């Protein structure tokens, strides 16, 4: 697992301890001592994380596979620019596909810069005039003995992301997407610059007719920055739109013989059958792996956590391990493709019936979906974001919740601060506001945790997170993106063979008109609902539904779930309530699925390991 760390203007014991803790988590690392601090990083074999430039400038990178290639050429002064330091500020380019820590000894400044998408975490803490930073949060907490911040703990357990700069520890902060922290080595002061222009009013929606060739050119250039033609590339492949679009880009810049698509889950599911059929039709390798024992090895979960600080996706870790064994050195996925696909508009804040009406109206009257209202819709967006944070979660002890005091108010305050940050950026519509929040939190942190778990074994590439392409996707009006309209147009024009098979959500080929696909989606939903009800009412005697990849039947007996719960030591967890929920799942007394309960337990386990 690549990463970076450093400590300046603090006691040498802190510097040494952070280096030791970081190395213990990620393995051997490159590092260098300076007059007033230490800085270093870790990269996979064959890569370099720490570089030196003329003028006593040193920098460390952490991010996608491409940032290591571009950093090497930039440091050797035979490649395009990765960043510029001007007027006591750091400006990164679109080649900087990740985070950078830069030490300017001549100017007595340290810069910490995050990627605009927010997939790669970077934590920091200020201590007695000094600064310590790391890609991992727990080493910082261990070295500085910071106490737990239960607001951050509860935020993660509720939503699988931290809001704003919150973390599970007091006075340890997460640098926000697109931020640059400027630290003065002379006086120990720190200031911040906001660099991201995603969803900014100054960019605005494009008034001219959208040129699909220009969209494809932008996406192709993103893929060229992400992928290396000579590397073996793996793609975490589903039957959906995001991974199909990534596959189209891969096929355009990498030869078929160097591509391996990977799918895991229920091998009998319709979704895995579709992925296999798609791969067979275009002649690329398809690897499948069942998910049948991913919670049986708690030591494996602890090892995964130590490297990426999440335990929610052990099957992504196993997938990367399998691909690495196949010779794959870089894995990609459709992370953040939801922005380009128009998934995060105001309609996503509606109820199930409201979503259907919203989608229907976009088919009948596309101009109605323009996201231009900022009054009534704004209140709806804020309410949707705060929904679920206002009351005690069922799995937290009542006495702890009362004693902690005002946790809900603190979480809502974090949300309000984030929304204010988006307003200052110039976000002007309700659609943009919701899209920005969901992208930087749910998509980047929660779903981004999938590809970051794979990163414990191999390098990764995220084409949809490319700065130029994400800028394009974020500034397009929702009416042009909704229903994956642009994905459909791209594939129809440049990779039509990928439209011959349905997505997992519909029953007709992806090339069919949107109205027909949405009608078949409703039919599929009805069929699945009937099958699921029959399965529950029969106590599992009816045939198990095999619709999508996520069917963890091996968890239905409750053994693995109870074993995981037994190892959770968090004082705030109501184990009695959770044991009852597990029993209800085992005995078919609830609609809750083993998959959802396992996800919730793994969130708790991640926070438990963080605070141990």
Buried (B, 14 or more C-beta within 10 A) or exposed (E): BBBBBBBBBBEEEBBBBBBEBBBEBBEEBBBBEBEBBBBBBBBBEEBBBBBEBEEEBBBBBBBBBBBBBBBBEBBEEEBEEBBEBEEEBBBBBBBBBBBBBBBBBEBEBBBBBBBBBBBBBBBBBBBEEBBBBBBBBBBBBBBBEBEBBBBBBBBBBBBBBBBBBBBBBBBBBBBBBBBBBBBBBEEBEEEEBEBBBBBBBEBEBBEEEBEBEEBBEBBBBBBBBBBBEEBBBBBBBBBBBBBBBBBBBBBBBBEEEBBBBBBBBBBEBBBBBBBBBBBEEBEBBBBBBBBBEBBBEBEBBBBBBBBBBBBBBBBBBBBBBBBBEEEBBBBBBBBBBBBBBBBBBBBBBBEEEBEBEBBEEBBEEBEEBBBBEBEEBBEBBBEBBBEEBEEBBEBBBEEBBEEBEEBBEBBBBBBBEBBEBBEEBBBBBBBBBBBBBBBBBBBBBBBBBBBBBBBBBBBBBBBBBBBBBBBBBBBBBBBBBBBBBBBBBBBBEBBEBBBEBBBBBBBBBBBBEBEEBBBBBEEBBEEEEEBBEEBBEEEBEBEBBBBBBBBBBBBBEBBBBBEBBEEBEBEBBBEEBBBBBBBBBBEBEBEEBBBEBBBBBBBBBBBBBBBE
